[in-house]
Amino acid sequence: MHKLGKGHGLKDLTGRTFGRLGVLARSKKLRDRSGHVLWDCRCTCGMELMVRGKAMLKGDAQSCGCLRSERLKASNNRRREQTALLKRLHKEAKLRGEGVHKLGKGHLLQDLTGQTFGRLTVLGRAKRMRDKSGRALWDCRCTCGKEVMVMGKSMQRGNTKSCGCLRSEWVKAYNERKKRKGMVHFVRFKDDRYLNAVKTFGRPDFIHPHWDQRAVAEVMPGDMVVFAEGDERQSVTSFSYDDSAFF
């Protein structure tokens, strides 16, 4: 360790690697104008240069500049692909006699055509290209045959999985179950404990992975609830699974 003065010490970075930079030795020009310690380094691309030690230690310097160039090139390629996609969409819209919508600065549009989200298959961009909030809209066909207009982000995040039939089916099934009495509910059963419970209580009408708000709502007066752990006095969690788990 090189001594700098009373109470100060200089870490020897020789041989260490920071990103793409390998430290060779202290630079002949020991410090820059601001007093920062300089080190001779070799980048993985082969270029040798002087770099501040503090910049490498903080992660601010990770290459000779080639890393930034590569990232910029990749960003430009994505931008060119995006421009080509927009031109194609605009051309298709023109052929259909529709108006076109330009994206704002910094926004990228991913082509979802042909992709499937739950029960929805994306057909293409909707005639009304965006909603009032500026979110991209797509024409989709549900497995039930109904065609709907859906926000792309909503499908990508898993918030929209059908035209609405999925929820309707769940509500219908739930209402039918409500009419019947004396249901058996199993909560948090796994492995051999489930088989043992079936031998004792018979096959359950409801299986709940968790004791959550949905499970509590499904238990009707006269029903029997069998817990693998704890009892009905335990704390109730929020909804822990979605409707698609049933279908």
Secondary structure, DSSP 8 states (H G I E B T S, - for coil): -EEEETTEEE---TT-EETTEEEEEEEEEEE-TT--EEEEEEETTS-EEEEEHHHHHHTS--SSSHHHHHHHHHHHHHHHHHHHHHHHHHHHHHHTT-------TT------TT-EETTEEEEEEEEEEE-TT--EEEEEEETTS-EEEEEHHHHHTTS--SSSHHHHHHHHHHHHHHHS-S-EEEES--HHHHHHHHHHH-S-SEEESS-BHHHHHH--TT-EEEESSS-TTS--B---S-GGGG-
